[in-house]
């Protein structure tokens, strides 16, 4: 547990191992519900909600609050906190307890627990745990990005450069393709599309398996925060379509702009946007 007195001096990397344990605890509970069967409800925005979402949220909020009692925890399943309160936060946890609820319901295994630590509007620690796949990705600022399977030692991961003449490998959503994405793919001409759920799309970029994940539709800040730290530590970026890195807790709503996750920092992906989306 971190005391209030030393909170501003603590290295985020000191929180990485205990935060990973919290993510694994949440993942264990998610798998129990996944295997036992579950009921599906609808949230106000008509997106699905399962008891796994709320159970994981409870475990993570409790675990992080015990780890750092003085730090706020903002989770997708928590009560909306007004910006008048949030704007005073210099450091806080940003969590998606179950990213990929649709994949959870469809039983693809492509769902994750996402935990990020935000400091001055930037993610400085990120964890993405895929419990059904037994794999997790993690990073903290300045220490590189890592991937680990349940059975193996961690391996450092790095993004890759875009090679001329090779088709662009595009990670994309199974359930959110849409006209804007089709227009983007058409501009690329030579590409290979890899459909995948949840934050795993950005993790494919971080590990150098994919070149880009373009999300040309609505997402929220908890969808990208953990992967942004991982991708940046692996050598890539997550930016808006003007190629500016995403920032957090800067406004009333918690919605992201359209964004790119990519490995090669030298490529201007905005030039592949259709005219209606070009900045």
Secondary structure as GFF3:
##gff-version 3
##sequence-region A 1 279
A	DSSP	three_ten_helix	12	15	.	.	.	ID=ss1
A	DSSP	alpha_helix	16	36	.	.	.	ID=ss2
A	DSSP	beta_strand	40	42	.	.	.	ID=ss3
A	DSSP	beta_strand	48	50	.	.	.	ID=ss4
A	DSSP	alpha_helix	51	67	.	.	.	ID=ss5
A	DSSP	beta_strand	72	75	.	.	.	ID=ss6
A	DSSP	alpha_helix	83	86	.	.	.	ID=ss7
A	DSSP	beta_strand	91	99	.	.	.	ID=ss8
A	DSSP	alpha_helix	101	106	.	.	.	ID=ss9
A	DSSP	beta_strand	112	119	.	.	.	ID=ss10
A	DSSP	beta_strand	122	130	.	.	.	ID=ss11
A	DSSP	beta_strand	135	140	.	.	.	ID=ss12
A	DSSP	beta_strand	145	149	.	.	.	ID=ss13
A	DSSP	beta_strand	155	157	.	.	.	ID=ss14
A	DSSP	beta_strand	168	173	.	.	.	ID=ss15
A	DSSP	alpha_helix	178	188	.	.	.	ID=ss16
A	DSSP	beta_strand	191	196	.	.	.	ID=ss17
A	DSSP	alpha_helix	200	206	.	.	.	ID=ss18
A	DSSP	beta_strand	212	215	.	.	.	ID=ss19
A	DSSP	alpha_helix	221	234	.	.	.	ID=ss20
A	DSSP	beta_strand	237	240	.	.	.	ID=ss21
A	DSSP	beta_strand	259	262	.	.	.	ID=ss22
A	DSSP	three_ten_helix	269	272	.	.	.	ID=ss23
###
